[in-house]
Amino acid sequence: MQISSKFTIGVHLLAVINYLGENEKVTSNILAGSIGVNPVIVRNVMGNLKESGLISISQGKSGITLTKTPEQITFYDVYNAVDSVHDGGLFHFHENPNPDCPIGRNIHKAMDSKLDRIQKRMEDEMRKITLADVMTDIHNELKKD
C-alpha cells in the first residue's frame, strides 16, 4: 500500500504557488526546481490540479495561481485531484484467492469492510488538513532559520 508521490508533489506545488503569491510569476520550471523533479512530472500534476479546479494556468503575466484560498484546499482535494489511488481503493486485494480453501473462500467477506473503514478514516482525516495548515508550519520553520 502506498499513495503515489504525485500527492506530495501536488501539495508541494500548491505551497510554492501560495508562497510566491503575486510577488513572482510561477512557472513549471520554478516549481520543478523547488520540488526537485523533472518539469514534465510537474506539468502532469499541474494538469490534474487544473482539471480539478485547484489551480489556474495562464501564459500571461500571472502564470500559475490558486483558484481557492489555502484554507479551502484540503489534502483530500489534492489526493482526489492527482488520482493517487487507482481503482477506488488504497488496498489492492490479491486477485485469485482459492475458493476451495476455507480462508480463500471467505477472505474478502472478512476483510473488505475493514479495509473500506480504514480508507474512509484516512480520507476523513485528509479532509481536515488544509494547505493553510502546511503553510503555517512552513512559516514557523522559516522563522527558525
C-alpha positions as protocol buffer text, in pm:
chain_id: "A"
residue {
  index: 1
  type: MET
  ca { x: 0 y: 0 z: 0 }
}
residue {
  index: 2
  type: GLN
  ca { x: 140 y: 334 z: -98 }
}
residue {
  index: 3
  type: ILE
  ca { x: -2 y: 660 z: -217 }
}
residue {
  index: 4
  type: SER
  ca { x: 184 y: 786 z: -522 }
}
residue {
  index: 5
  type: SER
  ca { x: 437 y: 1069 z: -485 }
}
residue {
  index: 6
  type: LYS
  ca { x: 203 y: 1272 z: -706 }
}
residue {
  index: 7
  type: PHE
  ca { x: 17 y: 1357 z: -385 }
}
residue {
  index: 8
  type: THR
  ca { x: 316 y: 1512 z: -207 }
}
residue {
  index: 9
  type: ILE
  ca { x: 427 y: 1676 z: -532 }
}
residue {
  index: 10
  type: GLY
  ca { x: 79 y: 1828 z: -560 }
}
residue {
  index: 11
  type: VAL
  ca { x: 86 y: 1968 z: -205 }
}
residue {
  index: 12
  type: HIS
  ca { x: 442 y: 2099 z: -255 }
}
residue {
  index: 13
  type: LEU
  ca { x: 340 y: 2261 z: -583 }
}
residue {
  index: 14
  type: LEU
  ca { x: 40 y: 2433 z: -424 }
}
residue {
  index: 15
  type: ALA
  ca { x: 256 y: 2554 z: -134 }
}
residue {
  index: 16
  type: VAL
  ca { x: 507 y: 2714 z: -372 }
}
residue {
  index: 17
  type: ILE
  ca { x: 228 y: 2882 z: -568 }
}
residue {
  index: 18
  type: ASN
  ca { x: 81 y: 3016 z: -246 }
}
residue {
  index: 19
  type: TYR
  ca { x: 419 y: 3125 z: -107 }
}
residue {
  index: 20
  type: LEU
  ca { x: 525 y: 3312 z: -417 }
}
residue {
  index: 21
  type: GLY
  ca { x: 176 y: 3457 z: -450 }
}
residue {
  index: 22
  type: GLU
  ca { x: 158 y: 3773 z: -652 }
}
residue {
  index: 23
  type: ASN
  ca { x: 526 y: 3858 z: -595 }
}
residue {
  index: 24
  type: GLU
  ca { x: 662 y: 3632 z: -866 }
}
residue {
  index: 25
  type: LYS
  ca { x: 528 y: 3465 z: -1178 }
}
residue {
  index: 26
  type: VAL
  ca { x: 509 y: 3093 z: -1105 }
}
residue {
  index: 27
  type: THR
  ca { x: 617 y: 2861 z: -1387 }
}
residue {
  index: 28
  type: SER
  ca { x: 656 y: 2485 z: -1415 }
}
residue {
  index: 29
  type: ASN
  ca { x: 1035 y: 2534 z: -1416 }
}
residue {
  index: 30
  type: ILE
  ca { x: 1024 y: 2721 z: -1084 }
}
residue {
  index: 31
  type: LEU
  ca { x: 802 y: 2450 z: -939 }
}
residue {
  index: 32
  type: ALA
  ca { x: 1024 y: 2171 z: -1073 }
}
residue {
  index: 33
  type: GLY
  ca { x: 1327 y: 2342 z: -921 }
}
residue {
  index: 34
  type: SER
  ca { x: 1164 y: 2359 z: -578 }
}
residue {
  index: 35
  type: ILE
  ca { x: 1026 y: 2006 z: -589 }
}
residue {
  index: 36
  type: GLY
  ca { x: 1339 y: 1854 z: -741 }
}
residue {
  index: 37
  type: VAL
  ca { x: 1168 y: 1666 z: -1023 }
}
residue {
  index: 38
  type: ASN
  ca { x: 1152 y: 1688 z: -1399 }
}
residue {
  index: 39
  type: PRO
  ca { x: 927 y: 1971 z: -1529 }
}
residue {
  index: 40
  type: VAL
  ca { x: 728 y: 1709 z: -1726 }
}
residue {
  index: 41
  type: ILE
  ca { x: 618 y: 1548 z: -1398 }
}
residue {
  index: 42
  type: VAL
  ca { x: 523 y: 1889 z: -1261 }
}
residue {
  index: 43
  type: ARG
  ca { x: 319 y: 1970 z: -1573 }
}
residue {
  index: 44
  type: ASN
  ca { x: 143 y: 1634 z: -1543 }
}
residue {
  index: 45
  type: VAL
  ca { x: 45 y: 1701 z: -1180 }
}
residue {
  index: 46
  type: MET
  ca { x: -48 y: 2060 z: -1268 }
}
residue {
  index: 47
  type: GLY
  ca { x: -285 y: 1924 z: -1533 }
}
residue {
  index: 48
  type: ASN
  ca { x: -459 y: 1714 z: -1268 }
}
residue {
  index: 49
  type: LEU
  ca { x: -483 y: 2009 z: -1030 }
}
residue {
  index: 50
  type: LYS
  ca { x: -616 y: 2237 z: -1305 }
}
residue {
  index: 51
  type: GLU
  ca { x: -874 y: 1980 z: -1412 }
}
residue {
  index: 52
  type: SER
  ca { x: -991 y: 1960 z: -1050 }
}
residue {
  index: 53
  type: GLY
  ca { x: -1024 y: 2336 z: -1028 }
}
residue {
  index: 54
  type: LEU
  ca { x: -747 y: 2391 z: -772 }
}
residue {
  index: 55
  type: ILE
  ca { x: -518 y: 2599 z: -994 }
}
residue {
  index: 56
  type: SER
  ca { x: -541 y: 2825 z: -1295 }
}
residue {
  index: 57
  type: ILE
  ca { x: -270 y: 2827 z: -1560 }
}
residue {
  index: 58
  type: SER
  ca { x: -212 y: 3137 z: -1770 }
}
residue {
  index: 59
  type: GLN
  ca { x: 56 y: 3202 z: -2030 }
}
residue {
  index: 60
  type: GLY
  ca { x: 37 y: 3570 z: -1945 }
}
residue {
  index: 61
  type: LYS
  ca { x: 176 y: 3772 z: -1656 }
}
residue {
  index: 62
  type: SER
  ca { x: 3 y: 3579 z: -1377 }
}
residue {
  index: 63
  type: GLY
  ca { x: 141 y: 3232 z: -1457 }
}
residue {
  index: 64
  type: ILE
  ca { x: 3 y: 2962 z: -1225 }
}
residue {
  index: 65
  type: THR
  ca { x: -232 y: 3068 z: -946 }
}
residue {
  index: 66
  type: LEU
  ca { x: -453 y: 2905 z: -683 }
}
residue {
  index: 67
  type: THR
  ca { x: -825 y: 2920 z: -758 }
}
residue {
  index: 68
  type: LYS
  ca { x: -918 y: 2875 z: -390 }
}
residue {
  index: 69
  type: THR
  ca { x: -773 y: 3003 z: -66 }
}
residue {
  index: 70
  type: PRO
  ca { x: -530 y: 2777 z: 121 }
}
residue {
  index: 71
  type: GLU
  ca { x: -799 y: 2729 z: 387 }
}
residue {
  index: 72
  type: GLN
  ca { x: -1030 y: 2585 z: 121 }
}
residue {
  index: 73
  type: ILE
  ca { x: -783 y: 2332 z: -24 }
}
residue {
  index: 74
  type: THR
  ca { x: -770 y: 2009 z: 173 }
}
residue {
  index: 75
  type: PHE
  ca { x: -533 y: 1717 z: 148 }
}
residue {
  index: 76
  type: TYR
  ca { x: -832 y: 1519 z: 26 }
}
residue {
  index: 77
  type: ASP
  ca { x: -879 y: 1763 z: -263 }
}
residue {
  index: 78
  type: VAL
  ca { x: -519 y: 1707 z: -372 }
}
residue {
  index: 79
  type: TYR
  ca { x: -541 y: 1331 z: -317 }
}
residue {
  index: 80
  type: ASN
  ca { x: -853 y: 1321 z: -531 }
}
residue {
  index: 81
  type: ALA
  ca { x: -711 y: 1552 z: -799 }
}
residue {
  index: 82
  type: VAL
  ca { x: -392 y: 1362 z: -868 }
}
residue {
  index: 83
  type: ASP
  ca { x: -563 y: 1023 z: -873 }
}
residue {
  index: 84
  type: SER
  ca { x: -321 y: 890 z: -618 }
}
residue {
  index: 85
  type: VAL
  ca { x: -523 y: 575 z: -561 }
}
residue {
  index: 86
  type: HIS
  ca { x: -635 y: 375 z: -858 }
}
residue {
  index: 87
  type: ASP
  ca { x: -939 y: 150 z: -879 }
}
residue {
  index: 88
  type: GLY
  ca { x: -1111 y: 324 z: -589 }
}
residue {
  index: 89
  type: GLY
  ca { x: -908 y: 184 z: -304 }
}
residue {
  index: 90
  type: LEU
  ca { x: -586 y: 205 z: -111 }
}
residue {
  index: 91
  type: PHE
  ca { x: -566 y: -169 z: -75 }
}
residue {
  index: 92
  type: HIS
  ca { x: -525 y: -387 z: -378 }
}
residue {
  index: 93
  type: PHE
  ca { x: -657 y: -731 z: -295 }
}
residue {
  index: 94
  type: HIS
  ca { x: -476 y: -1034 z: -436 }
}
residue {
  index: 95
  type: GLU
  ca { x: -657 y: -1150 z: -743 }
}
residue {
  index: 96
  type: ASN
  ca { x: -725 y: -1520 z: -702 }
}
residue {
  index: 97
  type: PRO
  ca { x: -787 y: -1649 z: -351 }
}
residue {
  index: 98
  type: ASN
  ca { x: -850 y: -2022 z: -368 }
}
residue {
  index: 99
  type: PRO
  ca { x: -1226 y: -2088 z: -348 }
}
residue {
  index: 100
  type: ASP
  ca { x: -1158 y: -2445 z: -234 }
}
residue {
  index: 101
  type: CYS
  ca { x: -976 y: -2318 z: 76 }
}
residue {
  index: 102
  type: PRO
  ca { x: -1200 y: -2209 z: 368 }
}
residue {
  index: 103
  type: ILE
  ca { x: -984 y: -1899 z: 418 }
}
residue {
  index: 104
  type: GLY
  ca { x: -954 y: -1818 z: 47 }
}
residue {
  index: 105
  type: ARG
  ca { x: -1328 y: -1856 z: 1 }
}
residue {
  index: 106
  type: ASN
  ca { x: -1408 y: -1612 z: 284 }
}
residue {
  index: 107
  type: ILE
  ca { x: -1117 y: -1370 z: 296 }
}
residue {
  index: 108
  type: HIS
  ca { x: -1294 y: -1094 z: 101 }
}
residue {
  index: 109
  type: LYS
  ca { x: -1601 y: -1113 z: 324 }
}
residue {
  index: 110
  type: ALA
  ca { x: -1379 y: -1096 z: 630 }
}
residue {
  index: 111
  type: MET
  ca { x: -1158 y: -808 z: 515 }
}
residue {
  index: 112
  type: ASP
  ca { x: -1335 y: -585 z: 263 }
}
residue {
  index: 113
  type: SER
  ca { x: -1543 y: -384 z: 510 }
}
residue {
  index: 114
  type: LYS
  ca { x: -1243 y: -342 z: 741 }
}
residue {
  index: 115
  type: LEU
  ca { x: -1026 y: -211 z: 459 }
}
residue {
  index: 116
  type: ASP
  ca { x: -1304 y: 22 z: 349 }
}
residue {
  index: 117
  type: ARG
  ca { x: -1327 y: 157 z: 708 }
}
residue {
  index: 118
  type: ILE
  ca { x: -953 y: 223 z: 716 }
}
residue {
  index: 119
  type: GLN
  ca { x: -965 y: 409 z: 386 }
}
residue {
  index: 120
  type: LYS
  ca { x: -1269 y: 612 z: 494 }
}
residue {
  index: 121
  type: ARG
  ca { x: -1098 y: 719 z: 817 }
}
residue {
  index: 122
  type: MET
  ca { x: -786 y: 820 z: 630 }
}
residue {
  index: 123
  type: GLU
  ca { x: -992 y: 1021 z: 380 }
}
residue {
  index: 124
  type: ASP
  ca { x: -1192 y: 1184 z: 661 }
}
residue {
  index: 125
  type: GLU
  ca { x: -865 y: 1290 z: 827 }
}
residue {
  index: 126
  type: MET
  ca { x: -737 y: 1425 z: 493 }
}
residue {
  index: 127
  type: ARG
  ca { x: -1047 y: 1644 z: 470 }
}
residue {
  index: 128
  type: LYS
  ca { x: -944 y: 1811 z: 800 }
}
residue {
  index: 129
  type: ILE
  ca { x: -593 y: 1913 z: 686 }
}
residue {
  index: 130
  type: THR
  ca { x: -558 y: 2214 z: 459 }
}
residue {
  index: 131
  type: LEU
  ca { x: -291 y: 2384 z: 257 }
}
residue {
  index: 132
  type: ALA
  ca { x: -317 y: 2664 z: 516 }
}
residue {
  index: 133
  type: ASP
  ca { x: -200 y: 2415 z: 783 }
}
residue {
  index: 134
  type: VAL
  ca { x: 103 y: 2331 z: 571 }
}
residue {
  index: 135
  type: MET
  ca { x: 177 y: 2699 z: 510 }
}
residue {
  index: 136
  type: THR
  ca { x: 157 y: 2773 z: 883 }
}
residue {
  index: 137
  type: ASP
  ca { x: 414 y: 2501 z: 952 }
}
residue {
  index: 138
  type: ILE
  ca { x: 640 y: 2628 z: 673 }
}
residue {
  index: 139
  type: HIS
  ca { x: 621 y: 2986 z: 804 }
}
residue {
  index: 140
  type: ASN
  ca { x: 705 y: 2861 z: 1154 }
}
residue {
  index: 141
  type: GLU
  ca { x: 1007 y: 2674 z: 1021 }
}
residue {
  index: 142
  type: LEU
  ca { x: 1120 y: 2982 z: 825 }
}
residue {
  index: 143
  type: LYS
  ca { x: 1116 y: 3184 z: 1148 }
}
residue {
  index: 144
  type: LYS
  ca { x: 1368 y: 2938 z: 1294 }
}
residue {
  index: 145
  type: ASP
  ca { x: 1614 y: 2990 z: 1006 }
}
